[in-house]
Amino acid sequence: MEDFELIQRLKKRGKIAIVSASVITSARRWQKLGVWKTTLVNQLVIIGYYFKIPPRLLKSFYRLWS
């Protein structure tokens, strides 16, 4: 959730610019779980973050489903 936290903090400081540079990430989780399940797990973790669920529990939940 470090990246999510960083973006949330940056949004409070001003407008975020989108750059045209590409990044490469692994599609492994998306291929393994599928789009719907991966999206659901990601959204549940974000909801848990907003409800102040301890990071270790969010990590456990994320790892359980990935």
PDB file of N, CA, C and O in Angstrom, chain B, residues numbered from 101:
ATOM      1  N   MET B 101       0.811  -1.198   0.000  1.00  0.00           N
ATOM      2  CA  MET B 101       0.000   0.000   0.000  1.00  0.00           C
ATOM      3  C   MET B 101       0.853   1.261   0.000  1.00  0.00           C
ATOM      4  O   MET B 101       0.327   2.371   0.067  1.00  0.00           O
ATOM      5  N   GLU B 102       2.175   1.090  -0.075  1.00  0.00           N
ATOM      6  CA  GLU B 102       3.047   2.273  -0.066  1.00  0.00           C
ATOM      7  C   GLU B 102       2.739   3.185  -1.240  1.00  0.00           C
ATOM      8  O   GLU B 102       2.687   4.405  -1.088  1.00  0.00           O
ATOM      9  N   ASP B 103       2.536   2.592  -2.410  1.00  0.00           N
ATOM     10  CA  ASP B 103       2.261   3.409  -3.587  1.00  0.00           C
ATOM     11  C   ASP B 103       0.919   4.132  -3.455  1.00  0.00           C
ATOM     12  O   ASP B 103       0.793   5.292  -3.848  1.00  0.00           O
ATOM     13  N   PHE B 104      -0.066   3.452  -2.909  1.00  0.00           N
ATOM     14  CA  PHE B 104      -1.387   4.050  -2.701  1.00  0.00           C
ATOM     15  C   PHE B 104      -1.293   5.212  -1.709  1.00  0.00           C
ATOM     16  O   PHE B 104      -1.854   6.283  -1.936  1.00  0.00           O
ATOM     17  N   GLU B 105      -0.587   4.986  -0.622  1.00  0.00           N
ATOM     18  CA  GLU B 105      -0.394   6.019   0.399  1.00  0.00           C
ATOM     19  C   GLU B 105       0.341   7.230  -0.189  1.00  0.00           C
ATOM     20  O   GLU B 105      -0.030   8.375   0.071  1.00  0.00           O
ATOM     21  N   LEU B 106       1.379   6.969  -0.976  1.00  0.00           N
ATOM     22  CA  LEU B 106       2.135   8.047  -1.593  1.00  0.00           C
ATOM     23  C   LEU B 106       1.238   8.901  -2.494  1.00  0.00           C
ATOM     24  O   LEU B 106       1.277  10.129  -2.421  1.00  0.00           O
ATOM     25  N   ILE B 107       0.451   8.273  -3.321  1.00  0.00           N
ATOM     26  CA  ILE B 107      -0.439   9.011  -4.231  1.00  0.00           C
ATOM     27  C   ILE B 107      -1.458   9.822  -3.439  1.00  0.00           C
ATOM     28  O   ILE B 107      -1.739  10.967  -3.791  1.00  0.00           O
ATOM     29  N   GLN B 108      -2.012   9.250  -2.380  1.00  0.00           N
ATOM     30  CA  GLN B 108      -2.981   9.980  -1.564  1.00  0.00           C
ATOM     31  C   GLN B 108      -2.355  11.236  -0.969  1.00  0.00           C
ATOM     32  O   GLN B 108      -2.987  12.293  -0.942  1.00  0.00           O
ATOM     33  N   ARG B 109      -1.130  11.128  -0.497  1.00  0.00           N
ATOM     34  CA  ARG B 109      -0.443  12.289   0.082  1.00  0.00           C
ATOM     35  C   ARG B 109      -0.108  13.333  -0.980  1.00  0.00           C
ATOM     36  O   ARG B 109      -0.243  14.535  -0.748  1.00  0.00           O
ATOM     37  N   LEU B 110       0.328  12.863  -2.146  1.00  0.00           N
ATOM     38  CA  LEU B 110       0.670  13.789  -3.217  1.00  0.00           C
ATOM     39  C   LEU B 110      -0.551  14.546  -3.729  1.00  0.00           C
ATOM     40  O   LEU B 110      -0.451  15.723  -4.075  1.00  0.00           O
ATOM     41  N   LYS B 111      -1.691  13.884  -3.777  1.00  0.00           N
ATOM     42  CA  LYS B 111      -2.929  14.539  -4.220  1.00  0.00           C
ATOM     43  C   LYS B 111      -3.260  15.742  -3.342  1.00  0.00           C
ATOM     44  O   LYS B 111      -3.784  16.746  -3.825  1.00  0.00           O
ATOM     45  N   LYS B 112      -2.955  15.637  -2.070  1.00  0.00           N
ATOM     46  CA  LYS B 112      -3.233  16.727  -1.138  1.00  0.00           C
ATOM     47  C   LYS B 112      -2.314  17.925  -1.361  1.00  0.00           C
ATOM     48  O   LYS B 112      -2.622  19.042  -0.945  1.00  0.00           O
ATOM     49  N   ARG B 113      -1.192  17.682  -2.017  1.00  0.00           N
ATOM     50  CA  ARG B 113      -0.211  18.750  -2.229  1.00  0.00           C
ATOM     51  C   ARG B 113      -0.412  19.482  -3.543  1.00  0.00           C
ATOM     52  O   ARG B 113       0.155  20.555  -3.750  1.00  0.00           O
ATOM     53  N   GLY B 114      -1.209  18.917  -4.429  1.00  0.00           N
ATOM     54  CA  GLY B 114      -1.428  19.570  -5.715  1.00  0.00           C
ATOM     55  C   GLY B 114      -1.795  18.582  -6.800  1.00  0.00           C
ATOM     56  O   GLY B 114      -2.034  17.401  -6.547  1.00  0.00           O
ATOM     57  N   LYS B 115      -1.832  19.091  -7.997  1.00  0.00           N
ATOM     58  CA  LYS B 115      -2.215  18.272  -9.144  1.00  0.00           C
ATOM     59  C   LYS B 115      -1.121  17.263  -9.474  1.00  0.00           C
ATOM     60  O   LYS B 115       0.067  17.581  -9.424  1.00  0.00           O
ATOM     61  N   ILE B 116      -1.533  16.058  -9.807  1.00  0.00           N
ATOM     62  CA  ILE B 116      -0.602  15.001 -10.187  1.00  0.00           C
ATOM     63  C   ILE B 116      -0.539  14.956 -11.708  1.00  0.00           C
ATOM     64  O   ILE B 116      -1.571  14.903 -12.377  1.00  0.00           O
ATOM     65  N   ALA B 117       0.656  14.978 -12.242  1.00  0.00           N
ATOM     66  CA  ALA B 117       0.854  14.911 -13.689  1.00  0.00           C
ATOM     67  C   ALA B 117       1.019  13.461 -14.128  1.00  0.00           C
ATOM     68  O   ALA B 117       1.670  12.665 -13.452  1.00  0.00           O
ATOM     69  N   ILE B 118       0.440  13.143 -15.233  1.00  0.00           N
ATOM     70  CA  ILE B 118       0.590  11.810 -15.822  1.00  0.00           C
ATOM     71  C   ILE B 118       1.655  11.912 -16.909  1.00  0.00           C
ATOM     72  O   ILE B 118       1.539  12.725 -17.826  1.00  0.00           O
ATOM     73  N   VAL B 119       2.679  11.094 -16.804  1.00  0.00           N
ATOM     74  CA  VAL B 119       3.748  11.118 -17.797  1.00  0.00           C
ATOM     75  C   VAL B 119       3.506  10.030 -18.841  1.00  0.00           C
ATOM     76  O   VAL B 119       2.780   9.068 -18.594  1.00  0.00           O
ATOM     77  N   SER B 120       4.103  10.192 -19.974  1.00  0.00           N
ATOM     78  CA  SER B 120       3.876   9.242 -21.065  1.00  0.00           C
ATOM     79  C   SER B 120       4.815   8.040 -21.018  1.00  0.00           C
ATOM     80  O   SER B 120       4.711   7.145 -21.857  1.00  0.00           O
ATOM     81  N   ALA B 121       5.715   8.007 -20.065  1.00  0.00           N
ATOM     82  CA  ALA B 121       6.663   6.891 -19.967  1.00  0.00           C
ATOM     83  C   ALA B 121       5.935   5.588 -19.630  1.00  0.00           C
ATOM     84  O   ALA B 121       4.984   5.578 -18.849  1.00  0.00           O
ATOM     85  N   SER B 122       6.386   4.521 -20.218  1.00  0.00           N
ATOM     86  CA  SER B 122       5.797   3.207 -19.976  1.00  0.00           C
ATOM     87  C   SER B 122       6.536   2.473 -18.869  1.00  0.00           C
ATOM     88  O   SER B 122       7.721   2.705 -18.630  1.00  0.00           O
ATOM     89  N   VAL B 123       5.818   1.588 -18.201  1.00  0.00           N
ATOM     90  CA  VAL B 123       6.435   0.701 -17.218  1.00  0.00           C
ATOM     91  C   VAL B 123       6.047  -0.730 -17.563  1.00  0.00           C
ATOM     92  O   VAL B 123       5.033  -0.975 -18.217  1.00  0.00           O
ATOM     93  N   ILE B 124       6.856  -1.650 -17.120  1.00  0.00           N
ATOM     94  CA  ILE B 124       6.583  -3.067 -17.361  1.00  0.00           C
ATOM     95  C   ILE B 124       6.393  -3.747 -16.021  1.00  0.00           C
ATOM     96  O   ILE B 124       7.245  -3.635 -15.139  1.00  0.00           O
ATOM     97  N   THR B 125       5.294  -4.445 -15.862  1.00  0.00           N
ATOM     98  CA  THR B 125       5.036  -5.201 -14.644  1.00  0.00           C
ATOM     99  C   THR B 125       4.653  -6.624 -15.022  1.00  0.00           C
ATOM    100  O   THR B 125       4.363  -6.919 -16.182  1.00  0.00           O
ATOM    101  N   SER B 126       4.656  -7.475 -14.049  1.00  0.00           N
ATOM    102  CA  SER B 126       4.276  -8.866 -14.281  1.00  0.00           C
ATOM    103  C   SER B 126       2.755  -8.997 -14.357  1.00  0.00           C
ATOM    104  O   SER B 126       2.033  -8.381 -13.572  1.00  0.00           O
ATOM    105  N   ALA B 127       2.283  -9.784 -15.284  1.00  0.00           N
ATOM    106  CA  ALA B 127       0.853 -10.047 -15.424  1.00  0.00           C
ATOM    107  C   ALA B 127       0.457 -11.342 -14.711  1.00  0.00           C
ATOM    108  O   ALA B 127      -0.684 -11.791 -14.815  1.00  0.00           O
ATOM    109  N   ARG B 128       1.395 -11.927 -13.997  1.00  0.00           N
ATOM    110  CA  ARG B 128       1.185 -13.236 -13.372  1.00  0.00           C
ATOM    111  C   ARG B 128      -0.091 -13.300 -12.532  1.00  0.00           C
ATOM    112  O   ARG B 128      -0.911 -14.198 -12.720  1.00  0.00           O
ATOM    113  N   ARG B 129      -0.263 -12.351 -11.608  1.00  0.00           N
ATOM    114  CA  ARG B 129      -1.432 -12.382 -10.726  1.00  0.00           C
ATOM    115  C   ARG B 129      -2.724 -12.230 -11.527  1.00  0.00           C
ATOM    116  O   ARG B 129      -3.710 -12.917 -11.257  1.00  0.00           O
ATOM    117  N   TRP B 130      -2.719 -11.332 -12.508  1.00  0.00           N
ATOM    118  CA  TRP B 130      -3.909 -11.114 -13.330  1.00  0.00           C
ATOM    119  C   TRP B 130      -4.248 -12.370 -14.130  1.00  0.00           C
ATOM    120  O   TRP B 130      -5.419 -12.719 -14.279  1.00  0.00           O
ATOM    121  N   GLN B 131      -3.226 -13.042 -14.640  1.00  0.00           N
ATOM    122  CA  GLN B 131      -3.458 -14.275 -15.403  1.00  0.00           C
ATOM    123  C   GLN B 131      -3.918 -15.406 -14.495  1.00  0.00           C
ATOM    124  O   GLN B 131      -4.767 -16.208 -14.884  1.00  0.00           O
ATOM    125  N   LYS B 132      -3.372 -15.477 -13.303  1.00  0.00           N
ATOM    126  CA  LYS B 132      -3.711 -16.547 -12.374  1.00  0.00           C
ATOM    127  C   LYS B 132      -5.138 -16.399 -11.821  1.00  0.00           C
ATOM    128  O   LYS B 132      -5.906 -17.361 -11.812  1.00  0.00           O
ATOM    129  N   LEU B 133      -5.483 -15.197 -11.364  1.00  0.00           N
ATOM    130  CA  LEU B 133      -6.773 -14.968 -10.714  1.00  0.00           C
ATOM    131  C   LEU B 133      -7.861 -14.473 -11.661  1.00  0.00           C
ATOM    132  O   LEU B 133      -9.050 -14.648 -11.393  1.00  0.00           O
ATOM    133  N   GLY B 134      -7.460 -13.865 -12.752  1.00  0.00           N
ATOM    134  CA  GLY B 134      -8.431 -13.257 -13.651  1.00  0.00           C
ATOM    135  C   GLY B 134      -8.693 -11.808 -13.262  1.00  0.00           C
ATOM    136  O   GLY B 134      -8.355 -11.362 -12.166  1.00  0.00           O
ATOM    137  N   VAL B 135      -9.298 -11.098 -14.185  1.00  0.00           N
ATOM    138  CA  VAL B 135      -9.525  -9.669 -13.987  1.00  0.00           C
ATOM    139  C   VAL B 135     -10.462  -9.404 -12.816  1.00  0.00           C
ATOM    140  O   VAL B 135     -10.152  -8.577 -11.959  1.00  0.00           O
ATOM    141  N   TRP B 136     -11.595 -10.083 -12.762  1.00  0.00           N
ATOM    142  CA  TRP B 136     -12.605  -9.792 -11.733  1.00  0.00           C
ATOM    143  C   TRP B 136     -12.099 -10.080 -10.326  1.00  0.00           C
ATOM    144  O   TRP B 136     -12.264  -9.258  -9.426  1.00  0.00           O
ATOM    145  N   LYS B 137     -11.485 -11.244 -10.133  1.00  0.00           N
ATOM    146  CA  LYS B 137     -11.020 -11.612  -8.791  1.00  0.00           C
ATOM    147  C   LYS B 137      -9.853 -10.718  -8.345  1.00  0.00           C
ATOM    148  O   LYS B 137      -9.793 -10.300  -7.188  1.00  0.00           O
ATOM    149  N   THR B 138      -8.936 -10.431  -9.265  1.00  0.00           N
ATOM    150  CA  THR B 138      -7.813  -9.559  -8.925  1.00  0.00           C
ATOM    151  C   THR B 138      -8.305  -8.166  -8.549  1.00  0.00           C
ATOM    152  O   THR B 138      -7.846  -7.585  -7.566  1.00  0.00           O
ATOM    153  N   THR B 139      -9.233  -7.637  -9.329  1.00  0.00           N
ATOM    154  CA  THR B 139      -9.802  -6.323  -9.040  1.00  0.00           C
ATOM    155  C   THR B 139     -10.522  -6.330  -7.702  1.00  0.00           C
ATOM    156  O   THR B 139     -10.385  -5.389  -6.920  1.00  0.00           O
ATOM    157  N   LEU B 140     -11.289  -7.381  -7.429  1.00  0.00           N
ATOM    158  CA  LEU B 140     -12.013  -7.487  -6.163  1.00  0.00           C
ATOM    159  C   LEU B 140     -11.048  -7.497  -4.976  1.00  0.00           C
ATOM    160  O   LEU B 140     -11.250  -6.769  -4.004  1.00  0.00           O
ATOM    161  N   VAL B 141     -10.015  -8.309  -5.055  1.00  0.00           N
ATOM    162  CA  VAL B 141      -9.034  -8.380  -3.968  1.00  0.00           C
ATOM    163  C   VAL B 141      -8.381  -7.015  -3.759  1.00  0.00           C
ATOM    164  O   VAL B 141      -8.240  -6.561  -2.624  1.00  0.00           O
ATOM    165  N   ASN B 142      -7.985  -6.363  -4.847  1.00  0.00           N
ATOM    166  CA  ASN B 142      -7.351  -5.041  -4.730  1.00  0.00           C
ATOM    167  C   ASN B 142      -8.293  -4.034  -4.080  1.00  0.00           C
ATOM    168  O   ASN B 142      -7.870  -3.261  -3.220  1.00  0.00           O
ATOM    169  N   GLN B 143      -9.548  -4.031  -4.473  1.00  0.00           N
ATOM    170  CA  GLN B 143     -10.512  -3.084  -3.911  1.00  0.00           C
ATOM    171  C   GLN B 143     -10.787  -3.375  -2.435  1.00  0.00           C
ATOM    172  O   GLN B 143     -10.937  -2.445  -1.642  1.00  0.00           O
ATOM    173  N   LEU B 144     -10.856  -4.649  -2.061  1.00  0.00           N
ATOM    174  CA  LEU B 144     -11.074  -5.004  -0.663  1.00  0.00           C
ATOM    175  C   LEU B 144      -9.899  -4.561   0.212  1.00  0.00           C
ATOM    176  O   LEU B 144     -10.095  -4.121   1.344  1.00  0.00           O
ATOM    177  N   VAL B 145      -8.700  -4.678  -0.306  1.00  0.00           N
ATOM    178  CA  VAL B 145      -7.528  -4.227   0.443  1.00  0.00           C
ATOM    179  C   VAL B 145      -7.574  -2.707   0.618  1.00  0.00           C
ATOM    180  O   VAL B 145      -7.258  -2.200   1.695  1.00  0.00           O
ATOM    181  N   ILE B 146      -7.961  -1.984  -0.422  1.00  0.00           N
ATOM    182  CA  ILE B 146      -8.071  -0.528  -0.312  1.00  0.00           C
ATOM    183  C   ILE B 146      -9.148  -0.142   0.694  1.00  0.00           C
ATOM    184  O   ILE B 146      -8.946   0.775   1.489  1.00  0.00           O
ATOM    185  N   ILE B 147     -10.278  -0.821   0.671  1.00  0.00           N
ATOM    186  CA  ILE B 147     -11.341  -0.558   1.647  1.00  0.00           C
ATOM    187  C   ILE B 147     -10.826  -0.833   3.059  1.00  0.00           C
ATOM    188  O   ILE B 147     -11.070  -0.052   3.979  1.00  0.00           O
ATOM    189  N   GLY B 148     -10.115  -1.942   3.223  1.00  0.00           N
ATOM    190  CA  GLY B 148      -9.527  -2.261   4.523  1.00  0.00           C
ATOM    191  C   GLY B 148      -8.559  -1.189   4.987  1.00  0.00           C
ATOM    192  O   GLY B 148      -8.510  -0.860   6.172  1.00  0.00           O
ATOM    193  N   TYR B 149      -7.802  -0.653   4.070  1.00  0.00           N
ATOM    194  CA  TYR B 149      -6.871   0.443   4.378  1.00  0.00           C
ATOM    195  C   TYR B 149      -7.638   1.642   4.920  1.00  0.00           C
ATOM    196  O   TYR B 149      -7.237   2.229   5.925  1.00  0.00           O
ATOM    197  N   TYR B 150      -8.734   2.010   4.270  1.00  0.00           N
ATOM    198  CA  TYR B 150      -9.534   3.147   4.730  1.00  0.00           C
ATOM    199  C   TYR B 150     -10.188   2.891   6.087  1.00  0.00           C
ATOM    200  O   TYR B 150     -10.432   3.827   6.848  1.00  0.00           O
ATOM    201  N   PHE B 151     -10.474   1.618   6.387  1.00  0.00           N
ATOM    202  CA  PHE B 151     -11.042   1.266   7.686  1.00  0.00           C
ATOM    203  C   PHE B 151      -9.965   1.044   8.748  1.00  0.00           C
ATOM    204  O   PHE B 151     -10.248   0.558   9.844  1.00  0.00           O
ATOM    205  N   LYS B 152      -8.730   1.406   8.408  1.00  0.00           N
ATOM    206  CA  LYS B 152      -7.601   1.344   9.352  1.00  0.00           C
ATOM    207  C   LYS B 152      -7.280  -0.077   9.830  1.00  0.00           C
ATOM    208  O   LYS B 152      -6.823  -0.273  10.956  1.00  0.00           O
ATOM    209  N   ILE B 153      -7.523  -1.054   8.970  1.00  0.00           N
ATOM    210  CA  ILE B 153      -7.130  -2.426   9.293  1.00  0.00           C
ATOM    211  C   ILE B 153      -5.607  -2.480   9.270  1.00  0.00           C
ATOM    212  O   ILE B 153      -4.990  -1.968   8.336  1.00  0.00           O
ATOM    213  N   PRO B 154      -4.994  -3.087  10.275  1.00  0.00           N
ATOM    214  CA  PRO B 154      -3.529  -3.118  10.343  1.00  0.00           C
ATOM    215  C   PRO B 154      -2.902  -3.685   9.060  1.00  0.00           C
ATOM    216  O   PRO B 154      -3.407  -4.651   8.488  1.00  0.00           O
ATOM    217  N   PRO B 155      -1.802  -3.076   8.620  1.00  0.00           N
ATOM    218  CA  PRO B 155      -1.151  -3.526   7.384  1.00  0.00           C
ATOM    219  C   PRO B 155      -0.810  -5.009   7.367  1.00  0.00           C
ATOM    220  O   PRO B 155      -0.882  -5.642   6.313  1.00  0.00           O
ATOM    221  N   ARG B 156      -0.442  -5.574   8.505  1.00  0.00           N
ATOM    222  CA  ARG B 156      -0.104  -7.010   8.512  1.00  0.00           C
ATOM    223  C   ARG B 156      -1.315  -7.871   8.158  1.00  0.00           C
ATOM    224  O   ARG B 156      -1.170  -8.909   7.513  1.00  0.00           O
ATOM    225  N   LEU B 157      -2.510  -7.444   8.576  1.00  0.00           N
ATOM    226  CA  LEU B 157      -3.715  -8.191   8.220  1.00  0.00           C
ATOM    227  C   LEU B 157      -4.067  -8.011   6.743  1.00  0.00           C
ATOM    228  O   LEU B 157      -4.487  -8.955   6.074  1.00  0.00           O
ATOM    229  N   LEU B 158      -3.892  -6.798   6.252  1.00  0.00           N
ATOM    230  CA  LEU B 158      -4.136  -6.565   4.824  1.00  0.00           C
ATOM    231  C   LEU B 158      -3.170  -7.402   3.983  1.00  0.00           C
ATOM    232  O   LEU B 158      -3.550  -7.974   2.962  1.00  0.00           O
ATOM    233  N   LYS B 159      -1.925  -7.459   4.430  1.00  0.00           N
ATOM    234  CA  LYS B 159      -0.922  -8.262   3.724  1.00  0.00           C
ATOM    235  C   LYS B 159      -1.330  -9.728   3.723  1.00  0.00           C
ATOM    236  O   LYS B 159      -1.243 -10.397   2.693  1.00  0.00           O
ATOM    237  N   SER B 160      -1.769 -10.225   4.854  1.00  0.00           N
ATOM    238  CA  SER B 160      -2.197 -11.622   4.949  1.00  0.00           C
ATOM    239  C   SER B 160      -3.356 -11.911   4.009  1.00  0.00           C
ATOM    240  O   SER B 160      -3.371 -12.933   3.323  1.00  0.00           O
ATOM    241  N   PHE B 161      -4.321 -11.007   3.984  1.00  0.00           N
ATOM    242  CA  PHE B 161      -5.477 -11.182   3.101  1.00  0.00           C
ATOM    243  C   PHE B 161      -5.038 -11.175   1.638  1.00  0.00           C
ATOM    244  O   PHE B 161      -5.477 -12.010   0.847  1.00  0.00           O
ATOM    245  N   TYR B 162      -4.184 -10.245   1.292  1.00  0.00           N
ATOM    246  CA  TYR B 162      -3.706 -10.105  -0.087  1.00  0.00           C
ATOM    247  C   TYR B 162      -2.941 -11.361  -0.502  1.00  0.00           C
ATOM    248  O   TYR B 162      -3.154 -11.893  -1.592  1.00  0.00           O
ATOM    249  N   ARG B 163      -2.059 -11.824   0.363  1.00  0.00           N
ATOM    250  CA  ARG B 163      -1.257 -13.013   0.052  1.00  0.00           C
ATOM    251  C   ARG B 163      -2.117 -14.280  -0.024  1.00  0.00           C
ATOM    252  O   ARG B 163      -1.827 -15.187  -0.805  1.00  0.00           O
ATOM    253  N   LEU B 164      -3.167 -14.334   0.785  1.00  0.00           N
ATOM    254  CA  LEU B 164      -4.063 -15.491   0.790  1.00  0.00           C
ATOM    255  C   LEU B 164      -4.705 -15.695  -0.581  1.00  0.00           C
ATOM    256  O   LEU B 164      -4.871 -16.827  -1.034  1.00  0.00           O
ATOM    257  N   TRP B 165      -5.059 -14.603  -1.227  1.00  0.00           N
ATOM    258  CA  TRP B 165      -5.784 -14.674  -2.493  1.00  0.00           C
ATOM    259  C   TRP B 165      -4.891 -14.524  -3.715  1.00  0.00           C
ATOM    260  O   TRP B 165      -5.383 -14.574  -4.843  1.00  0.00           O
ATOM    261  N   SER B 166      -3.593 -14.342  -3.516  1.00  0.00           N
ATOM    262  CA  SER B 166      -2.744 -14.141  -4.695  1.00  0.00           C
ATOM    263  C   SER B 166      -1.826 -15.303  -4.947  1.00  0.00           C
ATOM    264  O   SER B 166      -1.051 -15.281  -5.903  1.00  0.00           O
TER     265      SER B 166
END
